[in-house]
Amino acid sequence: MGKNRLARWVLCVGLLILLYLLLRSGGNAETEPCHQALLSLNMTAVGLVIVDPVFLSEFHRNCHAIPRYPLMTMIAKDSGHTVTRELLKLFRVLPYTENDAEDFIQVQDNRTFRLLPKSIIYHQIGSVKLPANIPQFLEFWRRSREIECKNVLQRDESETNRTYPLEAIEALADIRDIIINYGAYPFLQGGTLLGWYRECSIIPHTYDMDLGIRHAEFSPSLQHHFATLPTNGPLALYRILGMPWEGYEMTVYAWDFELPVDIFIVYDEGRYSWVGGTSNSLQKYRYYYPRYTSFCSANLLGRHFFVPCNVEETIRVDYGPKWAEDWPTDLYSWSSSGKNVKKAGKWPEHMRKQVLQIFLGSASTSDE
């Protein structure tokens, strides 16, 4: 009796599993390929890269998503591909150009130009390509509108005695890539932002370079990455100031150029965004900016970086109405020269080892 009951139970379970598989596969019909809508596109689309933000968002959620035509795409300007009337019914085609000396492509979107990193990987699906990492691509696209530098302060490079060679931009780009790999999108900050906008370059007498990361994008894994770099490698963690929730700053040292790169966490507070500073006496400082609401793209010496879209407003707040004039770094005080700096209390003495962590040599956090 027990054996018969067990046999009936096994039979019922088997039938239920078979029914589930049939329903899932639509009876005897084959399952529709996930990318069917893209695979069925006309072969005249060969060479096109889908960059349509609306479709890519839908496709990422559901790979059966049907494109809404005309679909925004891009194609190399020198590809030799003929844009036919039939093609234009399906696609809005944006031409792009690239230069071997630059790490980005420039996409023409009507009267707007956009910059996208060459490092983006695309997958071929049928006759078209689309980004392999769609969420990351959408973040790149959201920040892709190009802003050009002003070059209002032109220098004779042959007569310029530089603290760091222009090739040091490679170290900044390497740090940029590490940060992006941890899900954050760093942007030019402080004197590095000023140098790009004012003279399309690095300020020749600067003592460091600056990047910002929004607090919401910061990951402890990023700090761990820099903290575990070998001190004799190309990059090493120099210091950490403040705490992740207030006034946090990491300085990474590029040995090849003896260049410190400050990475500031940017906090939002009402109508403002701010970064912090900490002195040896544990004095806290805050540097307030108009709230960062959108980011754009910039070309700094052939390397792609994000910048605040309200860049001139940001620089004026930091350096005042005479921002276009040169000011020797030796005469600039990090804790008092900025037009937007305010004291913000002090860290308690018992937190000194937490808010002033020095890993290489001595810190340059002296009071005025």
C-alpha atoms as one frame of an Amber mdcrd trajectory, in Angstrom:
protein
   0.000   0.000   0.000   2.815   2.408   0.909   4.690   1.647  -2.309   1.608
   2.373  -4.480   1.015   5.681  -2.744   4.670   6.659  -3.295   4.455   5.678
  -6.979   1.320   7.807  -7.481   3.016  10.752  -5.757   6.093  10.465  -7.994
   3.872  10.265 -11.087   1.942  13.397 -10.066   5.137  15.364  -9.465   6.490
  14.267 -12.847   3.309  15.359 -14.631   3.385  18.734 -12.913   7.003  19.282
 -13.956   6.185  18.318 -17.552   3.200  20.681 -17.592   5.356  23.522 -16.281
   7.976  22.942 -18.978   5.347  22.849 -21.704   3.741  26.069 -20.517   7.125
  27.764 -20.233   8.126  26.774 -23.766   4.709  27.550 -25.269   3.843  23.932
 -26.011   5.838  22.565 -28.913   6.892  26.002 -30.125  10.505  27.029 -29.640
  11.240  29.801 -27.157  11.611  33.166 -28.893  15.219  34.342 -28.839  15.844
  37.036 -26.258  17.240  39.474 -28.817  14.704  38.684 -31.541  13.769  42.330
 -32.128  17.393  43.247 -32.786  18.207  40.128 -34.767  15.364  40.918 -37.166
  16.659  44.400 -38.047  17.441  44.979 -41.704  21.042  44.106 -42.577  21.505
  47.620 -43.948  22.069  48.553 -40.302  25.541  46.961 -40.283  28.023  49.166
 -38.401  25.450  51.037 -36.337  25.778  51.242 -32.549  22.553  51.658 -30.567
  22.872  54.533 -28.083  19.172  55.332 -27.594  18.810  55.881 -23.800  15.071
  55.069 -23.706  15.413  51.808 -25.613  18.568  50.729 -23.775  16.813  51.269
 -20.425  13.858  49.145 -21.553  16.113  46.530 -23.134  18.136  46.194 -19.919
  14.934  45.431 -17.993  13.460  43.200 -20.686  15.530  41.886 -23.577  12.322
  41.273 -25.562  11.720  45.037 -25.697  10.588  46.258 -29.102  12.479  49.304
 -30.435  10.536  52.514 -30.971  11.653  53.899 -34.294  13.534  55.941 -35.277
  16.107  54.463 -32.920  19.080  56.668 -31.943  22.341  55.146 -33.162  25.866
  56.272 -33.959  28.339  55.328 -36.647  31.930  56.252 -37.475  31.964  59.271
 -39.781  34.626  57.695 -42.001  32.970  54.271 -42.122  31.920  54.720 -45.730
  28.402  53.586 -44.836  25.672  55.149 -46.984  22.746  56.537 -45.007  19.767
  55.586 -47.161  16.168  56.753 -46.941  15.216  53.254 -45.792  17.791  53.433
 -43.023  16.495  56.787 -41.790  13.021  55.298 -41.287  14.500  52.985 -38.668
  17.377  54.976 -37.230  18.443  58.448 -36.230  22.131  58.267 -37.116  24.723
  60.321 -35.213  28.216  60.451 -36.770  31.257  60.180 -34.525  34.959  60.859
 -34.996  38.002  59.607 -33.136  41.632  60.556 -32.858  44.370  58.041 -32.070
  45.926  60.468 -29.559  42.700  60.773 -27.538  40.960  58.263 -25.259  37.435
  59.254 -26.317  35.222  59.588 -29.383  33.276  62.736 -30.245  29.642  62.210
 -31.254  27.718  64.907 -33.143  24.133  65.157 -31.866  22.583  67.990 -33.916
  24.314  71.116 -32.559  25.589  69.309 -29.484  28.817  67.340 -29.288  29.181
  64.437 -26.888  32.286  62.647 -25.612  32.277  58.928 -24.861  35.248  56.883
 -23.587  36.885  54.537 -26.070  37.033  51.985 -23.256  33.295  51.213 -23.622
  32.772  47.629 -24.805  30.017  46.879 -27.332  28.424  43.531 -28.192  27.359
  42.560 -31.692  23.730  41.412 -31.940  22.726  40.646 -35.489  23.664  43.628
 -37.651  23.936  46.178 -34.820  26.002  46.728 -31.687  24.943  47.866 -28.244
  26.802  48.540 -24.984  27.797  45.463 -22.995  27.327  47.285 -19.681  24.108
  49.218 -20.274  23.731  50.876 -16.818  27.285  52.223 -17.005  26.803  53.395
 -20.585  23.648  55.284 -19.604  25.654  57.097 -16.908  28.331  57.965 -19.480
  25.678  59.205 -21.906  23.964  61.280 -19.199  27.296  63.054 -18.638  28.428
  63.148 -22.264  27.582  66.695 -23.411  30.880  68.363 -24.248  31.895  71.671
 -22.710  34.877  73.367 -24.292  37.590  75.098 -22.282  37.887  78.886 -22.608
  41.667  79.230 -22.989  41.468  82.822 -21.727  44.954  82.552 -20.220  47.350
  81.462 -22.937  50.927  80.536 -22.108  54.011  80.015 -24.208  54.690  76.364
 -23.384  58.297  76.670 -24.577  58.912  79.198 -21.793  56.841  77.479 -19.101
  58.691  75.906 -16.200  56.252  73.215 -15.051  56.044  71.536 -11.674  54.723
  68.448 -13.489  55.048  67.570 -17.175  51.882  67.479 -19.243  52.325  63.702
 -19.461  51.240  63.558 -15.816  47.688  63.636 -17.148  48.138  59.885 -17.692
  48.349  59.336 -13.925  45.141  61.301 -13.414  43.462  59.218 -16.131  44.638
  55.983 -14.475  43.083  57.078 -11.163  39.915  58.089 -13.024  39.622  54.574
 -14.469  40.093  52.897 -11.092  37.334  55.031  -9.585  34.959  54.282 -12.474
  35.582  50.552 -12.012  34.121  50.957  -8.510  30.894  52.504  -9.778  31.689
  56.199  -9.256  32.047  58.934 -11.870  34.847  61.325 -10.817  34.936  64.909
 -12.042  37.571  67.634 -12.160  37.667  69.696  -8.992  39.477  72.742  -7.598
  42.643  73.887  -9.334  42.479  71.111 -11.925  39.027  72.274 -13.012  40.303
  75.864 -13.132  43.373  74.914 -15.192  41.285  73.017 -17.750  38.678  75.772
 -18.140  41.004  78.767 -17.978  43.933  77.532 -20.070  42.917  74.124 -21.473
  45.779  72.547 -19.570  47.328  71.900 -16.167  48.307  75.004 -14.182  52.125
  74.925 -14.535  52.872  75.900 -10.922  50.265  73.657  -9.258  51.343  71.275
  -6.492  48.679  68.617  -7.041  45.599  67.605  -9.020  42.016  67.323  -7.791
  39.058  65.028  -8.428  35.622  64.918  -6.820  33.265  61.975  -6.176  29.668
  62.354  -5.087  29.062  60.913  -1.635  26.248  58.687  -2.931  28.716  57.004
  -5.338  31.520  56.417  -2.859  32.208  52.811  -1.925  34.405  51.547   0.942
  35.760  49.084  -1.624  37.383  52.010  -3.431  39.192  53.046  -0.264  40.234
  49.429   0.274  41.626  49.275  -3.270  43.900  52.262  -2.749  44.813  51.191
   0.793  46.048  47.802  -0.434  48.199  49.127  -3.290  51.905  48.341  -2.777
  53.809  51.438  -1.672  56.419  50.821  -4.380  53.885  50.524  -7.215  52.974
  53.212  -9.768  50.240  54.509  -7.443  50.145  54.464  -3.650  47.821  55.817
  -0.983  49.435  58.895   0.572  46.854  59.924   3.157  43.208  59.892   4.249
  41.645  62.914   5.921  38.258  63.247   7.599  35.606  60.537   7.778  33.381
  59.130   5.014  30.361  61.021   6.360  32.173  64.374   6.684  35.106  66.053
   4.991  36.542  62.864   3.516  39.590  63.147   1.288  42.028  60.583  -0.094
  45.364  61.519  -1.632  46.898  59.061  -4.080  50.563  59.487  -5.023  51.788
  58.844  -8.576  55.449  57.927  -8.191  56.437  58.404 -11.851  55.644  62.115
 -11.630  55.915  62.603  -7.839  52.340  63.857  -8.157  49.734  63.858  -5.369
  46.115  63.557  -6.544  43.454  64.632  -4.040  40.135  62.787  -4.269  37.393
  64.697  -2.450  34.027  63.312  -1.428  31.353  65.852  -2.400  28.343  66.215
  -0.103  24.983  67.795  -0.937  23.294  70.098   1.541  20.216  72.043   0.499
  21.116  74.379  -2.366  24.828  73.658  -1.991  27.439  71.002  -2.533  30.604
  71.036  -0.452  33.948  69.361   0.132  35.947  69.360   3.328  39.464  69.907
   4.582  41.266  69.012   7.824  44.347  70.698   9.295  46.981  69.292  11.662
  45.230  71.081  14.532  42.048  69.100  13.608  40.318  72.251  12.344  37.588
  71.360   9.861  36.916  73.438   6.743  34.136  73.383   4.186  34.232  74.706
   0.632  30.714  75.465  -0.619  29.623  75.389  -4.280  26.325  75.799  -6.118
  24.712  72.359  -5.886  26.001  69.972  -8.511  22.905  68.822 -10.387  24.398
  67.706 -13.692  27.750  66.767 -15.156  29.203  67.158 -18.621  32.331  66.000
 -20.464  35.644  67.710 -21.129  38.804  67.129 -23.121  41.877  67.740 -20.960
  45.046  67.135 -22.968  43.399  64.374 -24.974  41.870  62.630 -21.956  38.185
  62.416 -21.140  37.011  63.805 -17.805  33.676  64.788 -16.313  33.096  68.363
 -15.148  30.154  70.182 -13.524  27.910  71.546 -16.289  27.733  74.861 -14.389
  31.513  75.050 -14.546  31.988  78.834 -14.737  29.566  79.440 -11.876  31.481
  76.867  -9.813  34.850  78.474 -10.574  33.623  81.993  -9.805  32.382  80.865
  -6.399  35.753  79.252  -5.671  38.181  81.827  -7.122  36.142  85.025  -7.397
  35.467  87.372 -10.349  39.183  87.471 -11.285  39.373  83.707 -11.820  40.783
  84.226 -15.335  43.934  85.861 -13.942  46.914  83.794 -12.866  47.644  83.533
  -9.147  50.912  81.914  -7.999  50.310  78.697  -6.083  52.931  79.743  -3.526
  50.680  82.656  -2.550  47.513  80.564  -2.397  46.472  79.222   1.020  44.370
  76.062   0.903  42.501  77.008   4.086  41.900  80.739   3.608  42.383  81.926
   0.010  39.255  80.315  -1.409  36.252  82.648  -1.680  33.962  79.827  -0.574
  35.805  78.369   2.444  34.364  78.386   5.979  35.540  76.916   9.258  33.276
  74.097  10.423  34.353  73.217  13.968  37.089  70.836  15.054  37.510  67.104
  15.266  37.886  65.875  18.859  41.445  65.002  19.849  40.596  61.343  20.458
  39.762  61.023  16.714  43.156  62.310  15.514  44.386  58.920  14.288  41.126
  58.365  12.420  40.865  61.740  10.670  44.594  62.272   9.965  45.937  59.044
   8.486  49.321  59.464   6.837  50.814  56.541   4.909  53.694  58.144   2.979
  55.929  60.799   4.551  54.393  63.854   6.188  51.110  65.527   5.330  50.792
  69.035   3.961  47.896  69.975   6.260  49.440  72.829   8.193  47.394  75.696
   9.649  47.848  79.243   8.427
